[in-house]
Amino acid sequence: MPAGTIFLIISILALVTIVAFVFLIRRTPERKRLSPLTGIAFAFIISGMLFENNRLIGYILLGVGIIIAVVDIILKAQHKEE
């Protein structure tokens, strides 16, 4: 198998493990839903990992996903301060 395929499989397995931990470990009795920005960032990051053949598009999608995630974190932090 090519190294890119192995990296993609490891990335997907790590992501599935993280999602499983998030759903299995609950901090509060009420379930928190993902914000729309978080969902969009998640979709961009996953699509960036799937575009392994075209690195430019893949890296652009990953970058956009990370930027959206950072914006969401900043907005949530400002909302908690108020």
C-alpha positions in Angstrom: 0.0 0.0 0.0 1.2 3.5 -0.7 2.2 5.7 2.2 -0.7 8.1 1.5 -3.3 5.4 1.8 -1.8 4.2 5.1 -1.8 7.8 6.4 -5.5 8.2 5.3 -6.5 5.0 7.1 -4.7 6.0 10.3 -6.3 9.5 10.1 -9.8 8.1 9.7 -9.2 5.5 12.5 -8.0 8.3 14.8 -11.0 10.4 13.9 -13.4 7.6 14.6 -11.8 6.9 18.0 -12.1 10.6 18.9 -15.8 10.6 17.9 -16.4 7.5 19.9 -14.8 9.0 23.0 -16.9 12.2 22.6 -20.1 10.2 22.5 -19.2 7.7 25.2 -17.9 10.3 27.7 -20.6 12.7 28.7 -19.8 15.6 31.0 -23.3 16.8 31.5 -26.6 15.1 31.5 -27.8 17.2 28.6 -26.3 16.5 25.3 -24.5 19.3 23.6 -25.0 19.6 19.9 -22.4 20.7 17.4 -22.6 24.3 16.3 -23.1 24.9 12.6 -19.6 26.3 12.3 -18.2 23.2 13.9 -20.0 20.9 11.5 -18.9 22.9 8.5 -15.2 22.9 9.8 -15.5 19.1 10.3 -16.8 18.6 6.8 -14.0 20.7 5.3 -11.3 18.8 7.2 -12.7 15.4 6.2 -13.0 16.4 2.5 -9.4 17.7 2.7 -8.3 14.3 3.8 -10.2 12.6 1.0 -8.5 14.7 -1.7 -5.1 13.0 -1.2 -4.5 12.8 -5.0 -4.7 16.6 -5.5 -2.6 18.0 -2.7 -3.4 21.6 -3.4 -7.1 21.2 -3.1 -6.6 18.9 -0.1 -4.4 21.4 1.8 -6.8 24.3 0.9 -9.8 22.4 2.3 -7.8 21.5 5.4 -6.8 25.1 5.9 -10.3 26.4 5.5 -11.6 23.8 8.0 -9.0 24.8 10.5 -9.7 28.5 10.1 -13.4 27.9 10.5 -12.7 25.9 13.7 -10.5 28.6 15.1 -13.2 31.2 14.4 -15.8 29.0 16.1 -13.6 28.6 19.2 -13.0 32.4 19.4 -16.8 33.1 19.1 -17.6 30.5 21.8 -14.9 32.0 24.1 -16.3 35.5 23.6 -19.8 34.3 24.3 -18.8 32.6 27.6 -17.2 35.9 28.8 -20.4 37.8 28.4 
